[in-house]
C-alpha cells in the first residue's frame, strides 16, 4: 500500500491573514467548523419555529410575544394566521432537514475528521471544498430571505407538492416569491452537497496513508463515504426538479401543472404537466436523503460506542456491508411516501417489499450494537450516553416504520401524526443524538478543551426524556386519526386529543430549553474549558495520535503509517487495553483487519 | 448514572406500551366491508412491533446496567454466537416476519384496489377544491353532464362548471355539499380535483385516497352502518386545509331516496 497523498496534495504553508485563516479557509478543519456553526445557527432557528408552532397548536388564542419582529402580517395581535402557521412549518422542515441534519453530521464532522482519520493532510480539492461551504451558506441566506419578502415564505411544506407549489401566488400566500426563493435555495444547496461529496469520495479512495486499507477505515469514515455516494445521485435529481419548479413559476412552463385547473374561479394558464412527476422526482431524492441524514450518525455512534465499550463490534465487516445495503436499498423504497398518492396501486405493493426488506440491514446494525454491549466494559460519559440514546431512539422510530411500510395500514396512518412521530424519532432525534455524541466526543480534539461533563449529563437527561415525551404521544395521536399539517383541530373526532397537544407543547418547551444548556456548555468550554489532553478517551484512531487541536497540516509534516485496524480494544499493550492504529507494537488479538 | 439510564429506558419503554395495551386510542367503528382485514393487519403488526420494541429496549437497558462499571481486570467477552447468530436473527426473526406481514397485508389492499367496482355500483362524483368537497349525483338519466372548467363559479354556486342550458345530461345532475349514500349499497366514488392536491379520508370507511389534479381516479366501497361520519382533507392544500371537511351520511335506502329528491328540488 503506497502513500498516494504525496502525489495528490501539494504540501502547503500555513495560512496567513484573517480572511484566509477564518473566512475563506482552504483548511478542511476550518471548513468543518464553519459547517457546524451554520448548522448550530440553523438548529436554533428551527427550534424557535417549532416552539411557535407548538404554542399555537396547544393554545391557539395565546398572543405569542415577539412575532411582530418576524412578520408584520403573519400574526396580528400575536396570533398566527392559518397561512403563517403553514409557512413557519414549511421553513421548520426545510431548515432542519437541509441545514441541520444534512449539514452537521456529514459536512460538519466529516470535513473535520475524514482527512485526519484516513491519515491525510487535507482533502484533494481544497478550493472546491471551500466553495462547497460558501455555496451552502448562500443557499441558507436565500432560504432565510424568504421570511422577509412581503408575502413571506412558502406554505407548501418542505415537500412542496405540485400544483400547490407550482401555480404561483394564486394558490396561496407565500406561493409566489417565497416558493421561488425556496426552490432556488434548495437548488443551490444541492450544488454545495455535490461539491462536498466530490471531496469526500476522493479523499477516502485516494488519500489514505500507508497501511490504511479500506477495511482499516474507522466506521465514521465509512459512514461519511457511503453518505457522499448516496448524495451524488440523490442531489443530482433534486436540483433539476427545483429548476423545473422555478421555470413553472417564471418561464410559463407547465412541468408539474396539468390543464383545466381553476383557482379563485380563474382558469389557470397551464397545460400538459404532471402532478405526480414532482412527487416521483422529490421522493427519489427524499428517501435517500433520510439515509444521508442518519448514516453519518450510525458511523459516528459506532465509533463512539466502540471507544466507550473498550471492545470492537462483533463484526466490523457486517456493519460495513449493512450500511452499503442500506444505501443501495434506499433508492428502491421511495414510493412508500406515495402509497395513496394516486399512482398505480400495484406500484404501492411493489414499493412496500423493499421497504420491509430494508428493516433487515437496519436490524442487523442495531443487533450488532446491542450484542456488542454484552461482555463489554462500558464507560459512561456524555458522549456514550448520547450514543446509547441514539440506539434507543433509532429503534423506537424504526419500529413504527413496520406499520407505515404496509400500504393497507398506511391507509389509516398516512398524513397523520403517526408519520410525524416516526420521522422525528428515527431521523431528527436519532441524528441529533449522533451530532451530540460526536460533539461531546470530538470537542476536545477540535478545540483543545474539555466540555463540562455535569452540564453534558443534564443536557442528556432532559433531551432523552423530553424527546420521548414529545414524540411518543405523536404515534397515539396518529392512531386516533389526528391529521398532520393542520393549524387547528376543528374536527369532531380530534377534540378529545387537545389535552395531549398541551402535554406535548410543555414537553417541547422544556426540552428546547435544555438545548440552551448545550449551547452554554459549547461556548463556555470553547474559551474557558479545562485543557484537553491529546487522547482523553484512550481512543485508537488517527485523530487521537495528533495534538488537540491538530496542527494546520494535521500531523505536523509527517504522515502516519498504520499498522492496525481502528478498533484494537480489549487487548493488552504498553498503553493499556488498546493500541493506536499508528503504533508499530505487535499485540495478541482475536482479529486485526488488514 | 448507567443504572439510572437503564431504569429510564425500561420505564419509558413500558410507559410507551401502556396506552397501546389499554387500547386508549384506536381506529373507530368499522363501517366497511374491507375494514376487518385492515384492522386485523394493524393488530398483528402491533403485536410484532410491540415485541420487537419491548425486547430491544429492555435488553438495551439490561446490558447498560450489567456491563457498565465493570472491574478493572475483567476480560471482554463476546455475545454467544457472535455476529453470525445476530445476523440470522435479524434475517429470520425480524426480516422474514416483517415480509410475511407485508405479504398478508396485500389482501386488504387488493380488496380495495385490485377488484373493479360492480356494474350495479352507484356512481357519485366528488370534486375537491380549495377548501371544500362537493358531490354530484347523476340524476335519473344515470349520466354525468360534462364539466366546463371555465364556467366554474363559486359566487353562482356552479361548483362543477355545468352548462345546464346546452348539455342535456347536466340538467338532472344533483350537486350537494353533503355526501349521502344508502347503506349496504356499493358506491363508486369518482374523484377529481379542481385545483391542487387534496385527499379524501374517512376513518370509519377505512379509505384514504389522494386527489391528483389532471387525473380522474376512483375508489369503490360498501358502507355497512347507518350514521354520520367526517370526511377530512389530508393532503396539504393551502391555508384552509385544516378546515376542509364534509360529512358522510349513510342512510337507509328509503331515507336516501327522500334526501335525493329534496336535493334535486334545490338545484
Interface residues (C-beta under 8 A of the other chain):
Chain A: X81 X82 X83 X86 X155 X156 X157 X161 X162 X163 X164 X167 X171 X172 X173 X257 X258 X259 X260 X261 X262 X263 X265 X267 X268 X273 X274 X275 X276 X309 X310 X311 X313 X314 X315 X318 X340 X341 X342 X345 X346 X348 X349 X352 X353 X356 X357 X359 X360 X363 X364 X366 X367 X368 X370 X371 X372 X373 X374 X375 X376 X377 X378 X379 X380 X385 X388 X391 X392 X395 X396 X399 X400 X402 X403 X405 X406 X407 X408 X409 X411 X412 X414 X415 X416 X457 X464 X465 X468 X472 X476 X477 X479 X480 X481 X483 X484 X485 X486 X487 X488 X489 X490 X491 X492 X493 X497 X569 X570
Chain B: X1 X2 X5 X8 X9 X12 X16 X19 X20 X24 X25 X26 X27 X28 X37 X38 X41 X42 X45 X46 X48 X49 X52 X53 X56 X57 X59 X60 X63 X64 X67 X68 X70 X74 X75 X76 X77 X78 X79 X82 X83 X86 X87 X89 X90 X91 X94 X95 X98 X99 X101 X102 X105 X106 X107 X108 X109 X112 X113 X114 X129 X130 X149 X150 X152 X153 X154 X155 X161 X194 X195 X196 X197 X199 X201 X203 X206 X207 X208 X209 X210 X211 X212 X213 X214 X215 X217 X230 X232 X234 X235 X236 X237 X238 X239 X240 X241 X242 X243 X245
